[in-house]
Amino acid sequence: MTDRPAFVVLEDGTCFAGSTLRPVDPAFGEVVFTTNLTGYQETFTDPSYLGQIVVMTAPMIGNYGINQEDMESERPQVSGVVVREMSRHPSNWRATLSLDDWLEASGVPVLEGVDTRRLTRHLRERGAMRGVIAEGREPSLELTARLMASPSMTGLDLASRATVRENRTEGQGPHVIAYDYGMKRNIVRMLVRAGCRVTVVPAATSAAQVRELKPDGLFLSNGPGDPAAVGYAIGNIRELAGAGLPTFGICLGHQLVGLAFGGDTAKMSYGHRGGNHPVRDLRTGQVLITMQNHGFALVGDAERVPGASGLEVTHLNLNDGTIEGVRHRELPMFAVQYHPEAAPGPHDAFPHFEEFLSSLRLAPVPNAKPLTDNT
């Protein structure tokens, strides 16, 4: 098997050369980068990356292979992967497959040999943008036309694609209804481990259908795409949370809380993706090291969320000042932009789950386990 010339070209016309080991069909998506050094399996299976080509900034990827326990969904969600170097001989006792073989079996193209440092700097300077991975040495006019006709992330509802198709329940204890907009498996695992009965429902489930399930609490998940395009969720959240149902949101769920109570969201230049984002808790002054994956943010600052007077800002990103957490001033509802279940700190944000459970105002569950790790 010999390397084939290939490239990733961005919508601004910039082309980055590389190679691929096997034939690939053109793969389109928003090109983004993540600063994670590890956790590539969790990244590639996170539904929040649906519709995106992910550039890995670490120089070698695949050292510890793939295993079945660390999947955040049943398959890779990314449109493509760009790396400097792929390790094809994993060394880890848990590995059941190499990263390259796993991506090949899943039909995800991998572009290797790319100057990922230059590509990342380009995206930081120009912003995340549409791109395509394809074979060859340069894009044809036809490929460029297809790229420019591909959908933009702005205005795109991907939650309806990433969500489950029917309800599923696991665990015992207080009943939490979890809206799945593209939810990671570890979030459900954390809630169940804490002693909850979690019913995961499709993104478009009506408020009336949720009430029929007699919930004790409401969870709003992470997910891909533009939050402003998930209009069918706004009224449901406002109705359920506004009636006093204890509510906790993560990532896209955080943005939807802001929209539901009068705020706005905006597309970021290149987003936050990685496990090293510092966030300050404005109430305590504590700085959390957080895992993040989002390209949109709630509009506002430390003082307020314009249009949403009922929301208090609780957390800020120390890199760019964007809002990382909100709480309702009267209702039992809060949300964070980052991923507390991902544990990069490693356990800085675990107390958010305990906070949510305490808001359910129910007796402690005898078999609940302390949240001391993310297993």
C-alpha positions as CSV (number, residue, x, y, z in Angstrom):
1,M,0.0,0.0,0.0
2,T,1.4,3.4,-1.0
3,D,0.5,6.9,0.1
4,R,-1.8,8.8,-2.2
5,P,-1.5,12.6,-2.5
6,A,-4.4,14.3,-0.8
7,F,-5.3,17.7,0.6
8,V,-7.8,19.7,2.7
9,V,-8.9,22.9,1.0
10,L,-10.7,25.7,2.9
11,E,-13.5,27.9,1.6
12,D,-11.0,30.9,1.5
13,G,-9.1,28.9,-1.1
14,T,-6.1,27.9,1.1
15,C,-5.0,24.3,0.4
16,F,-3.0,22.1,2.8
17,A,-1.2,19.1,1.3
18,G,-1.0,15.7,2.9
19,S,-1.6,12.1,2.0
20,T,-4.0,9.2,2.5
21,L,-3.3,5.4,2.6
22,R,-6.5,4.5,0.7
23,P,-9.0,5.9,-1.7
24,V,-11.3,8.5,-0.2
25,D,-14.5,10.2,-1.4
26,P,-14.5,14.0,-0.9
27,A,-15.6,14.7,2.7
28,F,-17.1,18.1,3.5
29,G,-17.5,19.8,6.9
30,E,-16.6,22.7,9.0
31,V,-12.8,22.6,9.7
32,V,-12.0,23.1,13.4
33,F,-9.1,22.2,15.7
34,T,-8.9,20.8,19.2
35,T,-6.0,21.2,21.6
36,N,-6.5,17.9,23.3
37,L,-3.3,15.8,23.6
38,T,-5.3,12.7,24.4
39,G,-9.0,11.7,24.3
40,Y,-9.2,11.4,20.5
41,Q,-11.7,8.5,20.7
42,E,-14.0,10.6,22.9
43,T,-13.6,13.5,20.5
44,F,-14.3,11.5,17.4
45,T,-17.4,9.9,18.9
46,D,-18.8,13.0,20.5
47,P,-22.0,14.0,18.6
48,S,-21.2,17.6,19.1
49,Y,-18.6,17.1,16.3
50,L,-21.2,16.0,13.8
51,G,-20.6,17.7,10.5
52,Q,-17.0,18.8,11.3
53,I,-13.5,17.9,10.0
54,V,-11.3,17.9,13.1
55,V,-7.6,19.0,13.1
56,M,-5.6,17.4,15.9
57,T,-2.9,19.7,17.2
58,A,-0.9,17.0,18.9
59,P,1.8,15.8,16.5
60,M,1.1,12.1,16.8
61,I,-2.4,10.5,17.2
62,G,-3.4,6.9,17.8
63,N,-0.7,5.8,20.3
64,Y,-3.1,4.0,22.6
65,G,-5.6,2.7,20.0
66,I,-9.3,2.2,20.4
67,N,-11.4,0.4,23.0
68,Q,-15.2,-0.1,23.4
69,E,-15.5,1.4,26.9
70,D,-14.5,5.0,26.0
71,M,-17.1,5.6,23.2
72,E,-19.3,8.6,23.6
73,S,-21.7,7.3,21.0
74,E,-21.9,4.1,18.9
75,R,-19.7,5.4,16.0
76,P,-17.5,8.2,14.9
77,Q,-19.4,11.4,14.3
78,V,-16.8,13.5,12.6
79,S,-16.7,14.1,8.8
80,G,-13.0,13.7,8.6
81,V,-9.7,13.8,10.6
82,V,-6.5,15.7,9.8
83,V,-3.3,14.8,11.6
84,R,0.5,15.3,11.4
85,E,1.3,11.6,12.0
86,M,-0.9,8.5,12.6
87,S,0.4,5.8,14.9
88,R,-0.6,2.4,13.5
89,H,0.8,0.2,16.2
90,P,-1.0,1.1,19.4
91,S,0.5,0.2,22.8
92,N,-2.2,-0.1,25.5
93,W,-3.6,-3.1,27.3
94,R,-7.2,-1.9,26.7
95,A,-6.8,-1.4,22.9
96,T,-8.8,-3.7,20.7
97,L,-8.2,-1.9,17.4
98,S,-5.8,0.7,15.9
99,L,-7.3,4.2,15.4
100,D,-6.6,4.0,11.7
101,D,-8.3,0.7,11.2
102,W,-11.3,1.9,13.3
103,L,-11.7,5.1,11.2
104,E,-11.4,3.1,8.0
105,A,-14.1,0.6,9.1
106,S,-16.3,3.6,9.9
107,G,-15.7,5.3,6.6
108,V,-14.1,8.4,8.1
109,P,-11.2,9.7,5.9
110,V,-7.9,10.6,7.5
111,L,-5.5,13.1,6.0
112,E,-1.9,12.6,7.2
113,G,1.3,14.5,6.8
114,V,-0.3,17.9,7.1
115,D,1.5,20.8,8.7
116,T,-1.2,21.0,11.4
117,R,0.6,23.8,13.2
118,R,0.2,26.1,10.1
119,L,-3.4,24.9,9.6
120,T,-4.3,25.6,13.2
121,R,-2.7,29.1,13.1
122,H,-4.6,29.8,9.9
123,L,-7.9,28.8,11.5
124,R,-7.1,31.0,14.6
125,E,-6.4,34.0,12.4
126,R,-9.2,33.5,9.8
127,G,-11.8,31.5,11.8
128,A,-13.3,28.1,11.4
129,M,-14.7,27.6,7.9
130,R,-16.0,25.0,5.5
131,G,-13.5,22.6,4.0
132,V,-13.2,19.4,2.1
133,I,-10.7,16.4,2.3
134,A,-10.1,15.0,-1.1
135,E,-7.5,13.0,-3.1
136,G,-5.1,14.7,-5.5
137,R,-2.7,17.6,-5.5
138,E,-5.1,20.5,-5.9
139,P,-8.8,21.0,-6.0
140,S,-10.7,21.0,-9.2
141,L,-13.2,23.7,-10.1
142,E,-16.0,21.2,-9.6
143,L,-14.8,20.3,-6.1
144,T,-14.5,24.0,-5.2
145,A,-18.0,24.6,-6.4
146,R,-19.3,21.7,-4.3
147,L,-17.5,23.1,-1.3
148,M,-19.0,26.6,-1.7
149,A,-22.4,25.0,-2.0
150,S,-22.0,22.9,1.1
151,P,-24.0,24.0,4.2
152,S,-22.6,26.5,6.6
153,M,-22.8,25.8,10.4
154,T,-24.6,29.0,10.9
155,G,-28.4,28.4,10.8
156,L,-27.9,24.6,10.7
157,D,-30.0,22.3,13.0
158,L,-27.9,19.2,13.6
159,A,-29.5,18.3,16.9
160,S,-32.4,16.7,15.0
161,R,-29.8,14.4,13.3
162,A,-27.8,13.6,16.4
163,T,-30.7,12.8,18.7
164,V,-32.1,9.4,19.7
165,R,-35.2,8.2,17.8
166,E,-37.1,6.8,20.8
167,N,-37.1,7.0,24.6
168,R,-34.7,4.9,26.6
169,T,-34.4,4.6,30.4
170,E,-31.7,3.3,32.8
171,G,-30.9,3.6,36.5
172,Q,-33.0,4.0,39.6
173,G,-33.8,6.9,41.8
174,P,-35.2,10.4,41.1
175,H,-36.5,10.6,37.6
176,V,-34.5,12.9,35.3
177,I,-35.7,13.5,31.7
178,A,-32.7,14.2,29.5
179,Y,-33.3,16.0,26.2
180,D,-30.9,14.4,23.8
181,Y,-29.6,17.1,21.3
182,G,-26.4,14.9,20.7
183,M,-25.7,13.7,24.2
184,K,-22.4,12.1,25.3
185,R,-22.8,8.7,26.9
186,N,-20.7,9.7,30.0
187,I,-23.3,12.3,31.0
188,V,-25.9,9.6,31.4
189,R,-23.4,7.4,33.1
190,M,-22.6,10.1,35.6
191,L,-26.3,10.8,36.4
192,V,-27.0,7.1,36.8
193,R,-24.0,6.6,39.0
194,A,-25.2,9.4,41.2
195,G,-28.4,7.6,41.8
196,C,-30.8,8.9,39.1
197,R,-33.3,7.1,36.8
198,V,-32.6,8.8,33.5
199,T,-35.0,8.7,30.6
200,V,-33.4,10.0,27.4
201,V,-35.9,11.5,25.0
202,P,-35.6,12.8,21.4
203,A,-34.8,16.5,20.9
204,A,-38.3,17.4,19.6
205,T,-40.3,15.7,22.5
206,S,-43.0,18.1,23.5
207,A,-43.3,19.6,27.0
208,A,-46.7,17.7,27.4
209,Q,-45.0,14.4,26.6
210,V,-42.3,15.1,29.2
211,R,-44.9,15.9,31.9
212,E,-46.6,12.6,31.2
213,L,-43.3,10.9,32.2
214,K,-43.6,12.5,35.7
215,P,-40.1,13.9,35.9
216,D,-38.3,15.1,39.1
217,G,-35.7,17.0,37.0
218,L,-34.8,18.1,33.5
219,F,-31.4,17.8,31.8
220,L,-30.5,19.6,28.6
221,S,-27.6,18.0,26.7
222,N,-24.8,19.0,24.6
223,G,-25.1,18.8,20.8
224,P,-23.9,20.1,17.4
225,G,-25.0,22.9,15.2
226,D,-26.4,26.4,15.7
227,P,-28.5,26.7,18.9
228,A,-30.7,29.4,17.3
229,A,-31.7,26.8,14.7
230,V,-33.1,24.4,17.4
231,G,-36.2,26.6,17.7
232,Y,-38.5,23.6,18.6
233,A,-36.6,23.3,21.9
234,I,-37.0,26.9,23.1
235,G,-40.7,26.7,24.0
236,N,-40.4,23.3,25.7
237,I,-37.5,24.5,27.9
238,R,-39.3,27.7,28.8
239,E,-42.5,25.8,29.7
240,L,-40.9,23.1,31.7
241,A,-38.1,25.0,33.5
242,G,-40.4,28.0,33.9
243,A,-42.9,25.9,35.8
244,G,-40.2,25.2,38.4
245,L,-38.9,21.8,37.2
246,P,-35.2,21.6,38.4
247,T,-33.1,22.0,35.3
248,F,-29.4,21.5,34.4
249,G,-27.9,22.2,31.0
250,I,-24.5,21.5,29.4
251,C,-23.0,23.1,26.3
252,L,-25.8,23.4,23.7
253,G,-28.2,23.0,26.6
254,H,-26.6,26.1,28.2
255,Q,-27.0,28.1,25.0
256,L,-30.7,26.9,24.7
257,V,-31.3,28.1,28.3
258,G,-30.1,31.5,27.4
259,L,-32.3,31.6,24.3
260,A,-35.3,30.3,26.1
261,F,-35.1,33.1,28.7
262,G,-34.5,36.0,26.3
263,G,-30.8,36.0,25.4
264,D,-29.0,35.6,22.1
265,T,-26.2,33.4,20.8
266,A,-23.5,34.3,18.3
267,K,-21.0,32.3,16.1
268,M,-17.5,32.4,17.5
269,S,-14.4,32.9,15.3
270,Y,-12.9,29.5,15.9
271,G,-14.7,28.3,19.1
272,H,-13.4,26.5,22.2
273,R,-12.3,22.9,21.7
274,G,-9.9,21.1,24.0
275,G,-9.3,20.2,27.6
276,N,-7.3,23.2,28.9
277,H,-9.8,26.1,29.0
278,P,-9.7,28.1,32.3
279,V,-13.1,29.2,33.7
280,R,-13.6,31.4,36.7
281,D,-16.5,30.8,39.1
282,L,-17.6,34.4,39.8
283,R,-19.2,33.4,43.1
284,T,-16.2,31.8,44.7
285,G,-13.2,33.0,42.6
286,Q,-12.2,29.4,41.9
287,V,-10.6,28.7,38.5
288,L,-11.7,25.5,36.9
289,I,-9.8,23.7,34.1
290,T,-12.5,22.6,31.7
291,M,-13.1,20.5,28.6
292,Q,-15.0,22.4,25.9
293,N,-16.4,21.8,22.4
294,H,-18.5,24.6,21.0
295,G,-18.5,27.1,18.1
296,F,-21.4,29.3,19.4
297,A,-21.6,31.3,22.7
298,L,-24.2,33.1,24.7
299,V,-24.0,36.9,24.1
300,G,-23.2,38.9,27.2
301,D,-20.5,39.6,29.8
302,A,-19.9,39.2,33.5
303,E,-22.6,41.7,34.4
304,R,-25.6,40.4,32.4
305,V,-27.1,38.5,29.5
306,P,-28.8,41.2,27.4
307,G,-32.5,40.4,27.1
308,A,-32.5,37.8,29.8
309,S,-32.8,39.7,33.1
310,G,-33.8,36.5,34.9
311,L,-30.4,35.0,34.3
312,E,-27.3,35.7,36.4
313,V,-23.9,35.0,35.0
314,T,-21.9,32.6,37.2
315,H,-18.9,31.6,35.1
316,L,-16.6,33.4,32.7
317,N,-13.9,32.1,30.3
318,L,-10.5,33.6,31.3
319,N,-9.1,33.5,27.8
320,D,-11.7,35.6,26.0
321,G,-14.3,36.6,28.6
322,T,-17.2,34.6,27.1
323,I,-20.0,33.4,29.3
324,E,-19.5,29.9,30.7
325,G,-22.3,29.6,33.2
326,V,-25.7,31.0,34.1
327,R,-28.2,30.6,36.8
328,H,-31.8,31.7,37.0
329,R,-32.4,34.2,39.8
330,E,-35.7,32.6,40.9
331,L,-36.1,29.2,39.3
332,P,-34.1,26.0,40.2
333,M,-32.2,26.2,36.9
334,F,-28.5,26.5,36.0
335,A,-26.3,25.6,33.0
336,V,-22.6,25.6,32.0
337,Q,-21.0,25.9,28.7
338,Y,-18.2,23.4,29.4
339,H,-18.3,19.6,30.0
340,P,-18.0,18.7,33.7
341,E,-18.4,15.0,32.8
342,A,-15.2,15.0,30.8
343,A,-13.0,15.6,33.9
344,P,-9.9,17.4,32.5
345,G,-9.3,19.1,35.8
346,P,-9.7,16.3,36.6
347,H,-12.7,16.7,38.9
348,D,-13.0,20.5,39.1
349,A,-16.6,20.6,37.8
350,F,-18.0,17.3,39.2
351,P,-19.9,19.3,41.9
352,H,-22.3,20.5,39.3
353,F,-23.9,17.1,39.3
354,E,-24.3,17.1,43.0
355,E,-25.8,20.6,42.8
356,F,-28.3,19.4,40.3
357,L,-29.2,16.3,42.4
358,S,-29.7,18.5,45.5
359,S,-32.1,20.7,43.6
360,L,-34.4,17.8,43.0
361,R,-35.4,18.1,46.7
362,L,-35.8,14.4,47.2
363,A,-34.5,12.0,49.8
364,P,-31.0,10.6,49.2
365,V,-30.9,7.4,47.2
366,P,-29.4,4.5,49.2
367,N,-27.3,3.1,46.3
368,A,-26.0,6.5,45.0
369,K,-22.2,6.6,44.7
370,P,-19.9,9.6,45.3
371,L,-18.9,11.4,42.1
372,T,-15.1,10.8,42.5
373,D,-14.3,9.8,39.0
374,N,-15.8,9.7,35.5
375,T,-16.4,6.0,35.2
